[in-house]
Amino acid sequence: MHPHEKDVEFTVGILSVSTSRAEKLGNLRGLENLGNFDESARLIFETFNDRVVEYILVPDDIEMIRRAVLEIIEKADVCIITGGTGISPTDVTIEAVKPLLTKELDGFGEIFRALSYKEIGVAAILTRATAGLIGNKPVFCLPGSKKGVRLALEIIAQLLRHLVSHAKGLS
């Protein structure tokens, strides 16, 4: 651990993007909806447990995703999104988030796909998982699959404190 990382504190907000879940449950907001988290969002919550300060569920809608991301980064230092990163016509998380990014972290998606390739083969190209900064707030766009989220969290957990310290200018 770098010296500048030891005292870095950060909070996390989770955004689930799922039209089917939103149609069934409505657009949920708040940690009190923990019981309604999908399995992937639950993994994120369990990984960052006491750091999670917000949870939002929205359908695959560009404007709703953008509003939710901006709402989360008002309350949290990090936004982790699950869902909508594939190639189906309804997968629009990347289209919603990319225009908001002030800096892209291309290496995250590259490493994610390289590690995914080891697990699932060439199907790894079907994910558009990405990361970047909105101002000084890291934002991660992860697949909706539990397996994909688990792999992404292994990457994120190793670098998040370092990333937050750099993004906040503490390094």
N, C-alpha and C positions, 0 to 999 in steps of 0.2 A: 504494500500500500504506500502510495506517495504521501509525504507529510501533509500536503494540502488537502488530502482526502479524509483524514481521520475525523475531522469535526464537521464534515459536510452533512447537513440534515436535509431531507427532502420529503415531500408528500407526493402521493400518486392518485390520479383519477383514472377511472376505467370507463371506457365507452364500448358497449356492445352494439354492433350493427347487424340487425337481423329483422327482415320484414316479417317473417313468419312469427317470430317471438313477439314483436311489437303489435302485430294484428291480434294475437292471442291475449297479451298482457297489457297492451297500451304502451305509451311512451313513459317508461319508468324513470324516476330520478330519486337519488338518495340511498344511503347505505341501509336504510330500514328494509329495502327490497332485496336484501341478501338472499332470501329464500327463492327469489325469482331469477337469480343469476344463472346463466347457462354454464355448462361445465367449464368452458374455456375461461369465462370471466371469473369463475370460482377459483381456478388455478392461479390467475393473476392476483386475486384477493388473498389467497393463502400464501403466496410468495411474498407479498408486501404488507400483509395483514395490518399492523398498527400504523402504517404509513398511508393507508388508503383513506381519502377524505371525501371522495365523490364516486358515484356510479350513475351512469345514464344508459338507457336502452332506447335506440331509435331505429326506424326502418332504413332500408337502403335508399336514401334520398339525399342528394348532394347538399341541399340547403340545410336540412335538419342535421346532417353530420357536421357541417361547418359550424353551425350555431352551438352544437353540443361540445365540439372541440374547444371553441373559444370560451364557452362557459367553464369547462374543466380547467383550462389553463389560467383562468382568473382565480381559481380556488386551490390549484395544485401545482407543484413544480414540474411534474412529469405526467404526460397523458399516454395511456396505453390503450390502443383500440384493437378489438378483436372482431373479425368478420369483414366481408366485402372486398377482399384483396385478390380474389380469383379473376377468372376471365369471362364469367357468364355476363350476359347483358345487364343483369341487375347489380353486379358487383361494381360499386362506384366510390368506395372509400378512398382509393388513391386519387381519383378525379376530384373529390371533395377536399382532400387534405393538401395535395401538392401545391396548389396556388397559395396556400397559407404559409408554406415553409419559407423561412428566410435563409436557411442553410440546409442542404441535403446531406445526409450521411450515407452515401452510396454503399460503403463497406458493409453496413448492417445487412442489407438485402443480399449482397454478394456472398457474405459468410453464411447467412441463413440458407440460401439456395445450395451452396456447396455442401453444407452439413445435411441438408434435406436429401440431396442426391445420394449420399451414403445410405440413407434410410429407405428412400422410396424410388430411387432411380431417376430416369429422365422426366418423370412427372413433376419433379421439382421446378421445372421451368413454368409451370402453370400458376405459381404464386407471384404476386407482385409486392410481397412484403417489403416495407421500406421504413426509413426513419429519417428524422431531421429535427431542426429547431424552428420554433416559432418564437422569435425574439431570443430569450435565453432559456426557453422551456423545451426539453426534449419531448418528441412525439414519436411513438412507435405504432406502425400499422401492421398488425399480425393477422394471419389467417384465422378463420373461425374454428378450425379443427383443434381438438384437444391435443393431439399429437404435435401439431405444428406450433401451438402455443407453448407446450412444454419445452420444445427445442428452442424456441425464441427466448423464453425466460432464462434458459441456461446461458445464453449469450448476454442478455440484458443484465442479469444479476452480476456477471463478471465485470461489466464496464460502467454501470449506472452511476456509482459514486464518483468515479473519475470523470465521466461525461458531465454530470451536474456541476462538478467543481470547475471544469473548463468553461461550460456555458455561462456560469455565474461570474466568470473572471477571477476565480479564487486561486488559480494555479500560477 
